[in-house]
Amino acid sequence: MRAWRRVGVLAALVVLVIAASFLSDRFLTLANLLNVLRQIAIVGILAIGMTFVILTRGIDLSVGSILGVSVVLYAGFLEGQPMAVAIPLGLGAAILAGLVNGLGVAVAGIPPFIMTLGMLSFARGLCFIYTGGTPIPILNESFYDLGNGYLLGVPIPSLILLALLVVCAVVLTRTPFGRSLYAIGSNEDAARLSGVPVRAYTTAVYVISGAVSGLAGLVYASQLSIGTPIAGQGYELDAIAAVVVGGTSLFGGVGSVWGTFLGTLIIGVLANILNLTGVDPFVQQLFKGALIVIAVYLMSRKGRA
């Protein structure tokens, strides 16, 4: 039973891929598969950061808005600054937002839902104030390669996602910091009594979430070549969905970034096959919602077992 639980998400993905291959003869083409990898890159990056937060029994509703802040800052700074200056400034703003979230949760004791909900609104407001509600075009052609280029035939956004995935998997499974996050999510009081710096590590996971939001914003801005104040709107829900479908428990202490990656693939493949078969985009939201509910139901049954 434990072995089945470990491979259950992978089995679901395999079944979905087989079904998709029968539903559309275009699904298994190389061009379409690379397109799926490109499409899931932004949500996948956000979901990896979200995994760190949820493992500690937290939640980050602000990742989409933080992504939006980084996008408009990249666009604004690239008007008069080189990429070497603009990118660190935009990424730094995302990290700062994550730090504020972390301090609010870990030090001030504000519930994660409330703290990050406030940051969601605050950051989105900053996007509109900075742009005046008008999108900022990005005219730096070298910047476009980050979101639209290829390396060895693979989309660069997909390579960024895979590199982040490997690094974060090592951090979670091979370092004391990663193992401590599981301990915090399982039993915060026990982790504190064991000498784990709970406040510092809780703050750190929100900083990580902010940093990867800025990285996702970098890919987003490069792909669309415009800094719009509504960038990333609703992406927090997609990221949470990918984490939940990938088997990470909303109650903390259980999950992995590999599972999150598989969850992102499941959602991406589902969206792709619905597009290929001509299903209305509004109806696609119904499928996504049903998928989330089913995943949470199955996890709750595992917990009771």
SULQUI-V315495 format. One record per run of one state. SS is the DSSP state (H for helix, E for strand, - for the rest). FROM is the first residue (numbers start at 1). LEN is the number of residues. If there is no record, write none. Layout:
ss from len
SS FROM LEN
SS FROM LEN
This chain:
ss from len
- 1 1
H 2 22
- 24 6
H 30 26
- 56 7
H 63 15
- 78 5
H 83 24
- 107 5
H 112 20
- 132 4
E 136 2
- 138 3
H 141 8
- 149 1
E 150 2
- 152 2
E 154 2
H 156 19
- 175 1
H 176 11
- 187 1
H 188 6
- 194 4
H 198 27
- 225 1
E 226 2
- 228 7
H 235 11
- 246 11
H 257 20
- 277 4
H 281 24
- 305 1
